[in-house]
């Protein structure tokens, strides 16, 4: 199975795809920020999906938790 996936994705720019996803996550976070601010809602990082994952869980699972080291 792994070799099959490697063959399918051999021409994918992995770093470029990670950067696109990081930019998408950033844009989404800005949208959430403005939505909560406009509606007077204090953000609470509660689970947002059926698995109980919060935005922080998703970012960490995808390797985008470098902000934790800052």
Gaussian input, Z-matrix of N, CA and C with variables (Angstrom, degrees):
# hf/3-21g

backbone

0 1
 N
 C     1     B1
 C     2     B2     1     A1
 N     3     B3     2     A2     1     D1
 C     4     B4     3     A3     2     D2
 C     5     B5     4     A4     3     D3
 N     6     B6     5     A5     4     D4
 C     7     B7     6     A6     5     D5
 C     8     B8     7     A7     6     D6
 N     9     B9     8     A8     7     D7
 C    10    B10     9     A9     8     D8
 C    11    B11    10    A10     9     D9
 N    12    B12    11    A11    10    D10
 C    13    B13    12    A12    11    D11
 C    14    B14    13    A13    12    D12
 N    15    B15    14    A14    13    D13
 C    16    B16    15    A15    14    D14
 C    17    B17    16    A16    15    D15
 N    18    B18    17    A17    16    D16
 C    19    B19    18    A18    17    D17
 C    20    B20    19    A19    18    D18
 N    21    B21    20    A20    19    D19
 C    22    B22    21    A21    20    D20
 C    23    B23    22    A22    21    D21
 N    24    B24    23    A23    22    D22
 C    25    B25    24    A24    23    D23
 C    26    B26    25    A25    24    D24
 N    27    B27    26    A26    25    D25
 C    28    B28    27    A27    26    D26
 C    29    B29    28    A28    27    D27
 N    30    B30    29    A29    28    D28
 C    31    B31    30    A30    29    D29
 C    32    B32    31    A31    30    D30
 N    33    B33    32    A32    31    D31
 C    34    B34    33    A33    32    D32
 C    35    B35    34    A34    33    D33
 N    36    B36    35    A35    34    D34
 C    37    B37    36    A36    35    D35
 C    38    B38    37    A37    36    D36
 N    39    B39    38    A38    37    D37
 C    40    B40    39    A39    38    D38
 C    41    B41    40    A40    39    D39
 N    42    B42    41    A41    40    D40
 C    43    B43    42    A42    41    D41
 C    44    B44    43    A43    42    D42
 N    45    B45    44    A44    43    D43
 C    46    B46    45    A45    44    D44
 C    47    B47    46    A46    45    D45
 N    48    B48    47    A47    46    D46
 C    49    B49    48    A48    47    D47
 C    50    B50    49    A49    48    D48
 N    51    B51    50    A50    49    D49
 C    52    B52    51    A51    50    D50
 C    53    B53    52    A52    51    D51
 N    54    B54    53    A53    52    D52
 C    55    B55    54    A54    53    D53
 C    56    B56    55    A55    54    D54
 N    57    B57    56    A56    55    D55
 C    58    B58    57    A57    56    D56
 C    59    B59    58    A58    57    D57
 N    60    B60    59    A59    58    D58
 C    61    B61    60    A60    59    D59
 C    62    B62    61    A61    60    D60
 N    63    B63    62    A62    61    D61
 C    64    B64    63    A63    62    D62
 C    65    B65    64    A64    63    D63
 N    66    B66    65    A65    64    D64
 C    67    B67    66    A66    65    D65
 C    68    B68    67    A67    66    D66
 N    69    B69    68    A68    67    D67
 C    70    B70    69    A69    68    D68
 C    71    B71    70    A70    69    D69
 N    72    B72    71    A71    70    D70
 C    73    B73    72    A72    71    D71
 C    74    B74    73    A73    72    D72
 N    75    B75    74    A74    73    D73
 C    76    B76    75    A75    74    D74
 C    77    B77    76    A76    75    D75
 N    78    B78    77    A77    76    D76
 C    79    B79    78    A78    77    D77
 C    80    B80    79    A79    78    D78
 N    81    B81    80    A80    79    D79
 C    82    B82    81    A81    80    D80
 C    83    B83    82    A82    81    D81
 N    84    B84    83    A83    82    D82
 C    85    B85    84    A84    83    D83
 C    86    B86    85    A85    84    D84
 N    87    B87    86    A86    85    D85
 C    88    B88    87    A87    86    D86
 C    89    B89    88    A88    87    D87
 N    90    B90    89    A89    88    D88
 C    91    B91    90    A90    89    D89
 C    92    B92    91    A91    90    D90
 N    93    B93    92    A92    91    D91
 C    94    B94    93    A93    92    D92
 C    95    B95    94    A94    93    D93
 N    96    B96    95    A95    94    D94
 C    97    B97    96    A96    95    D95
 C    98    B98    97    A97    96    D96
 N    99    B99    98    A98    97    D97
 C   100   B100    99    A99    98    D98
 C   101   B101   100   A100    99    D99
 N   102   B102   101   A101   100   D100
 C   103   B103   102   A102   101   D101
 C   104   B104   103   A103   102   D102
 N   105   B105   104   A104   103   D103
 C   106   B106   105   A105   104   D104
 C   107   B107   106   A106   105   D105
 N   108   B108   107   A107   106   D106
 C   109   B109   108   A108   107   D107
 C   110   B110   109   A109   108   D108
 N   111   B111   110   A110   109   D109
 C   112   B112   111   A111   110   D110
 C   113   B113   112   A112   111   D111
 N   114   B114   113   A113   112   D112
 C   115   B115   114   A114   113   D113
 C   116   B116   115   A115   114   D114
 N   117   B117   116   A116   115   D115
 C   118   B118   117   A117   116   D116
 C   119   B119   118   A118   117   D117
 N   120   B120   119   A119   118   D118
 C   121   B121   120   A120   119   D119
 C   122   B122   121   A121   120   D120
 N   123   B123   122   A122   121   D121
 C   124   B124   123   A123   122   D122
 C   125   B125   124   A124   123   D123
 N   126   B126   125   A125   124   D124
 C   127   B127   126   A126   125   D125
 C   128   B128   127   A127   126   D126
 N   129   B129   128   A128   127   D127
 C   130   B130   129   A129   128   D128
 C   131   B131   130   A130   129   D129
 N   132   B132   131   A131   130   D130
 C   133   B133   132   A132   131   D131
 C   134   B134   133   A133   132   D132
 N   135   B135   134   A134   133   D133
 C   136   B136   135   A135   134   D134
 C   137   B137   136   A136   135   D135
 N   138   B138   137   A137   136   D136
 C   139   B139   138   A138   137   D137
 C   140   B140   139   A139   138   D138
 N   141   B141   140   A140   139   D139
 C   142   B142   141   A141   140   D140
 C   143   B143   142   A142   141   D141
 N   144   B144   143   A143   142   D142
 C   145   B145   144   A144   143   D143
 C   146   B146   145   A145   144   D144
 N   147   B147   146   A146   145   D145
 C   148   B148   147   A147   146   D146
 C   149   B149   148   A148   147   D147
 N   150   B150   149   A149   148   D148
 C   151   B151   150   A150   149   D149
 C   152   B152   151   A151   150   D150
 N   153   B153   152   A152   151   D151
 C   154   B154   153   A153   152   D152
 C   155   B155   154   A154   153   D153
 N   156   B156   155   A155   154   D154
 C   157   B157   156   A156   155   D155
 C   158   B158   157   A157   156   D156
 N   159   B159   158   A158   157   D157
 C   160   B160   159   A159   158   D158
 C   161   B161   160   A160   159   D159
 N   162   B162   161   A161   160   D160
 C   163   B163   162   A162   161   D161
 C   164   B164   163   A163   162   D162
 N   165   B165   164   A164   163   D163
 C   166   B166   165   A165   164   D164
 C   167   B167   166   A166   165   D165
 N   168   B168   167   A167   166   D166
 C   169   B169   168   A168   167   D167
 C   170   B170   169   A169   168   D168
 N   171   B171   170   A170   169   D169
 C   172   B172   171   A171   170   D170
 C   173   B173   172   A172   171   D171
 N   174   B174   173   A173   172   D172
 C   175   B175   174   A174   173   D173
 C   176   B176   175   A175   174   D174
 N   177   B177   176   A176   175   D175
 C   178   B178   177   A177   176   D176
 C   179   B179   178   A178   177   D177
 N   180   B180   179   A179   178   D178
 C   181   B181   180   A180   179   D179
 C   182   B182   181   A181   180   D180
 N   183   B183   182   A182   181   D181
 C   184   B184   183   A183   182   D182
 C   185   B185   184   A184   183   D183
 N   186   B186   185   A185   184   D184
 C   187   B187   186   A186   185   D185
 C   188   B188   187   A187   186   D186
 N   189   B189   188   A188   187   D187
 C   190   B190   189   A189   188   D188
 C   191   B191   190   A190   189   D189
 N   192   B192   191   A191   190   D190
 C   193   B193   192   A192   191   D191
 C   194   B194   193   A193   192   D192
 N   195   B195   194   A194   193   D193
 C   196   B196   195   A195   194   D194
 C   197   B197   196   A196   195   D195
 N   198   B198   197   A197   196   D196
 C   199   B199   198   A198   197   D197
 C   200   B200   199   A199   198   D198
 N   201   B201   200   A200   199   D199
 C   202   B202   201   A201   200   D200
 C   203   B203   202   A202   201   D201
 N   204   B204   203   A203   202   D202
 C   205   B205   204   A204   203   D203
 C   206   B206   205   A205   204   D204
 N   207   B207   206   A206   205   D205
 C   208   B208   207   A207   206   D206
 C   209   B209   208   A208   207   D207

   B1=1.4505
   B2=1.5310
   B3=1.3192
   B4=1.4676
   B5=1.5276
   B6=1.3283
   B7=1.4681
   B8=1.5214
   B9=1.3298
   B10=1.4608
   B11=1.5245
   B12=1.3179
   B13=1.4674
   B14=1.5226
   B15=1.3271
   B16=1.4648
   B17=1.5240
   B18=1.3128
   B19=1.4677
   B20=1.5234
   B21=1.3142
   B22=1.4679
   B23=1.5341
   B24=1.3220
   B25=1.4592
   B26=1.5255
   B27=1.3177
   B28=1.4692
   B29=1.5262
   B30=1.3314
   B31=1.4637
   B32=1.5325
   B33=1.3092
   B34=1.4635
   B35=1.5325
   B36=1.3167
   B37=1.4656
   B38=1.5317
   B39=1.3242
   B40=1.4695
   B41=1.5192
   B42=1.3217
   B43=1.4698
   B44=1.5306
   B45=1.3152
   B46=1.4669
   B47=1.5201
   B48=1.3300
   B49=1.4661
   B50=1.5314
   B51=1.3327
   B52=1.4765
   B53=1.5318
   B54=1.3225
   B55=1.4615
   B56=1.5271
   B57=1.3403
   B58=1.4698
   B59=1.5214
   B60=1.3245
   B61=1.4615
   B62=1.5252
   B63=1.3300
   B64=1.4625
   B65=1.5256
   B66=1.3335
   B67=1.4673
   B68=1.5209
   B69=1.3421
   B70=1.4585
   B71=1.5230
   B72=1.3394
   B73=1.4636
   B74=1.5293
   B75=1.3319
   B76=1.4542
   B77=1.5260
   B78=1.3300
   B79=1.4648
   B80=1.5248
   B81=1.3274
   B82=1.4638
   B83=1.5206
   B84=1.3339
   B85=1.4623
   B86=1.5322
   B87=1.3300
   B88=1.4642
   B89=1.5250
   B90=1.3261
   B91=1.4660
   B92=1.5243
   B93=1.3509
   B94=1.4669
   B95=1.5237
   B96=1.3287
   B97=1.4596
   B98=1.5217
   B99=1.3279
   B100=1.4619
   B101=1.5260
   B102=1.3305
   B103=1.4661
   B104=1.5208
   B105=1.3394
   B106=1.4646
   B107=1.5232
   B108=1.3159
   B109=1.4622
   B110=1.5323
   B111=1.3266
   B112=1.4657
   B113=1.5251
   B114=1.3206
   B115=1.4518
   B116=1.5234
   B117=1.3280
   B118=1.4590
   B119=1.5226
   B120=1.3230
   B121=1.4551
   B122=1.5184
   B123=1.3293
   B124=1.4606
   B125=1.5242
   B126=1.3104
   B127=1.4666
   B128=1.5177
   B129=1.3063
   B130=1.4554
   B131=1.5379
   B132=1.3225
   B133=1.4692
   B134=1.5236
   B135=1.3119
   B136=1.4568
   B137=1.5213
   B138=1.3154
   B139=1.4692
   B140=1.5234
   B141=1.3270
   B142=1.4613
   B143=1.5181
   B144=1.3368
   B145=1.4626
   B146=1.5227
   B147=1.3132
   B148=1.4625
   B149=1.5227
   B150=1.3251
   B151=1.4660
   B152=1.5232
   B153=1.3276
   B154=1.4611
   B155=1.5094
   B156=1.3303
   B157=1.4602
   B158=1.5257
   B159=1.3147
   B160=1.4610
   B161=1.5245
   B162=1.3383
   B163=1.4628
   B164=1.5293
   B165=1.3281
   B166=1.4696
   B167=1.5296
   B168=1.3321
   B169=1.4641
   B170=1.5270
   B171=1.3232
   B172=1.4623
   B173=1.5199
   B174=1.3360
   B175=1.4648
   B176=1.5277
   B177=1.3236
   B178=1.4644
   B179=1.5262
   B180=1.3213
   B181=1.4613
   B182=1.5244
   B183=1.3132
   B184=1.4563
   B185=1.5235
   B186=1.3335
   B187=1.4614
   B188=1.5064
   B189=1.3254
   B190=1.4654
   B191=1.5247
   B192=1.3077
   B193=1.4600
   B194=1.5291
   B195=1.3237
   B196=1.4565
   B197=1.5194
   B198=1.3465
   B199=1.4626
   B200=1.5236
   B201=1.3313
   B202=1.4595
   B203=1.5222
   B204=1.3151
   B205=1.4670
   B206=1.5191
   B207=1.3144
   B208=1.4664
   B209=1.5137
   A1=110.42
   A2=116.26
   A3=119.64
   A4=111.20
   A5=117.14
   A6=119.81
   A7=110.87
   A8=116.05
   A9=121.13
   A10=109.99
   A11=116.63
   A12=120.79
   A13=111.03
   A14=116.36
   A15=119.63
   A16=110.56
   A17=116.52
   A18=121.09
   A19=111.08
   A20=116.16
   A21=120.77
   A22=111.11
   A23=115.95
   A24=120.44
   A25=114.18
   A26=118.43
   A27=121.04
   A28=113.17
   A29=118.06
   A30=120.50
   A31=113.25
   A32=117.20
   A33=121.76
   A34=109.41
   A35=115.51
   A36=121.73
   A37=107.26
   A38=116.07
   A39=121.02
   A40=112.13
   A41=116.18
   A42=119.22
   A43=110.69
   A44=116.56
   A45=120.30
   A46=111.83
   A47=116.29
   A48=120.49
   A49=110.74
   A50=116.78
   A51=120.12
   A52=110.39
   A53=116.09
   A54=119.99
   A55=111.39
   A56=116.91
   A57=119.79
   A58=110.69
   A59=115.87
   A60=119.16
   A61=111.29
   A62=116.85
   A63=120.36
   A64=110.72
   A65=117.21
   A66=120.72
   A67=111.14
   A68=116.56
   A69=120.42
   A70=111.34
   A71=116.11
   A72=120.07
   A73=110.37
   A74=117.13
   A75=121.17
   A76=110.57
   A77=116.73
   A78=120.98
   A79=109.89
   A80=117.33
   A81=120.47
   A82=111.50
   A83=116.89
   A84=119.44
   A85=110.90
   A86=117.32
   A87=121.13
   A88=109.93
   A89=117.07
   A90=121.00
   A91=110.71
   A92=116.71
   A93=120.15
   A94=110.43
   A95=116.18
   A96=120.21
   A97=110.44
   A98=117.45
   A99=120.62
   A100=111.93
   A101=117.06
   A102=120.16
   A103=110.67
   A104=116.84
   A105=120.05
   A106=110.95
   A107=117.28
   A108=121.08
   A109=111.43
   A110=116.87
   A111=120.74
   A112=112.22
   A113=116.58
   A114=120.54
   A115=113.44
   A116=116.91
   A117=121.35
   A118=113.62
   A119=117.02
   A120=121.80
   A121=108.64
   A122=116.49
   A123=119.60
   A124=107.73
   A125=115.64
   A126=120.87
   A127=110.47
   A128=116.12
   A129=122.46
   A130=106.01
   A131=117.80
   A132=120.00
   A133=112.46
   A134=115.85
   A135=120.93
   A136=109.73
   A137=117.17
   A138=119.71
   A139=111.12
   A140=115.55
   A141=119.69
   A142=114.13
   A143=117.29
   A144=118.03
   A145=110.63
   A146=115.71
   A147=121.27
   A148=113.40
   A149=116.56
   A150=120.85
   A151=112.28
   A152=116.90
   A153=120.88
   A154=113.41
   A155=117.83
   A156=121.24
   A157=111.38
   A158=115.23
   A159=121.06
   A160=107.96
   A161=118.48
   A162=119.84
   A163=112.54
   A164=117.46
   A165=120.47
   A166=110.77
   A167=117.13
   A168=120.53
   A169=110.97
   A170=115.64
   A171=120.40
   A172=110.49
   A173=117.17
   A174=121.04
   A175=110.70
   A176=116.75
   A177=120.12
   A178=110.96
   A179=117.35
   A180=121.01
   A181=111.47
   A182=116.55
   A183=120.60
   A184=111.92
   A185=116.40
   A186=119.64
   A187=114.18
   A188=117.70
   A189=121.29
   A190=111.93
   A191=116.82
   A192=120.09
   A193=112.20
   A194=118.10
   A195=121.04
   A196=112.35
   A197=116.47
   A198=119.89
   A199=111.37
   A200=118.15
   A201=121.30
   A202=111.72
   A203=116.50
   A204=121.11
   A205=112.69
   A206=116.97
   A207=121.03
   A208=111.45
   D1=-43.17
   D2=-177.17
   D3=-63.67
   D4=-41.93
   D5=179.41
   D6=-64.93
   D7=-35.38
   D8=177.67
   D9=-61.92
   D10=-46.32
   D11=179.77
   D12=-66.56
   D13=-38.90
   D14=177.77
   D15=-60.07
   D16=-40.64
   D17=179.60
   D18=-64.87
   D19=-43.08
   D20=-179.02
   D21=-63.95
   D22=-43.11
   D23=-172.73
   D24=-101.04
   D25=16.12
   D26=-174.80
   D27=-62.50
   D28=-28.86
   D29=-177.15
   D30=-97.03
   D31=7.98
   D32=-179.00
   D33=-80.74
   D34=135.15
   D35=174.52
   D36=-83.37
   D37=95.07
   D38=-174.47
   D39=-59.91
   D40=-45.31
   D41=-179.01
   D42=-65.30
   D43=-40.03
   D44=177.56
   D45=-62.17
   D46=-40.52
   D47=178.42
   D48=-66.23
   D49=-39.54
   D50=177.25
   D51=-62.84
   D52=-41.93
   D53=179.47
   D54=-64.22
   D55=-41.53
   D56=177.88
   D57=-61.31
   D58=-42.99
   D59=-179.23
   D60=-66.95
   D61=-39.47
   D62=178.16
   D63=-62.56
   D64=-40.60
   D65=177.47
   D66=-64.56
   D67=-41.30
   D68=177.43
   D69=-61.37
   D70=-43.12
   D71=179.25
   D72=-63.69
   D73=-38.31
   D74=178.61
   D75=-63.63
   D76=-46.65
   D77=179.29
   D78=-61.29
   D79=-42.89
   D80=177.88
   D81=-61.38
   D82=-39.66
   D83=-179.39
   D84=-65.93
   D85=-36.12
   D86=176.90
   D87=-65.09
   D88=-42.20
   D89=178.40
   D90=-61.28
   D91=-45.28
   D92=178.32
   D93=-61.10
   D94=-44.92
   D95=-179.29
   D96=-56.12
   D97=-49.66
   D98=-178.38
   D99=-66.95
   D100=-37.74
   D101=177.86
   D102=-61.18
   D103=-48.84
   D104=-179.12
   D105=-64.90
   D106=-40.03
   D107=-179.13
   D108=-66.26
   D109=-44.81
   D110=-179.44
   D111=-64.79
   D112=-31.18
   D113=-176.70
   D114=-99.40
   D115=7.62
   D116=177.04
   D117=63.09
   D118=32.43
   D119=-178.68
   D120=-104.32
   D121=131.23
   D122=175.66
   D123=-83.82
   D124=127.48
   D125=-178.39
   D126=-68.50
   D127=130.51
   D128=173.70
   D129=-126.19
   D130=123.04
   D131=-176.53
   D132=-72.96
   D133=71.78
   D134=179.10
   D135=-91.45
   D136=158.99
   D137=177.61
   D138=-55.35
   D139=142.45
   D140=-176.26
   D141=-121.31
   D142=2.63
   D143=178.45
   D144=-138.26
   D145=179.28
   D146=-176.93
   D147=-64.27
   D148=-23.52
   D149=-179.73
   D150=-85.60
   D151=-8.45
   D152=-178.83
   D153=85.83
   D154=18.62
   D155=-178.75
   D156=-85.36
   D157=136.96
   D158=174.44
   D159=-96.10
   D160=171.10
   D161=176.19
   D162=-55.83
   D163=-34.55
   D164=178.68
   D165=-66.09
   D166=-41.16
   D167=176.85
   D168=-59.00
   D169=-45.50
   D170=-178.34
   D171=-63.08
   D172=-46.13
   D173=-179.65
   D174=-61.23
   D175=-44.07
   D176=-179.04
   D177=-66.13
   D178=-41.04
   D179=-179.46
   D180=-63.84
   D181=-29.00
   D182=-178.81
   D183=-94.02
   D184=6.45
   D185=177.32
   D186=79.49
   D187=20.02
   D188=-179.35
   D189=-106.62
   D190=40.09
   D191=-177.58
   D192=-105.90
   D193=22.57
   D194=-179.12
   D195=-61.29
   D196=-24.40
   D197=179.65
   D198=-64.21
   D199=-20.77
   D200=179.12
   D201=-68.82
   D202=-23.14
   D203=-178.61
   D204=-86.46
   D205=-10.92
   D206=-176.48
   D207=-72.67

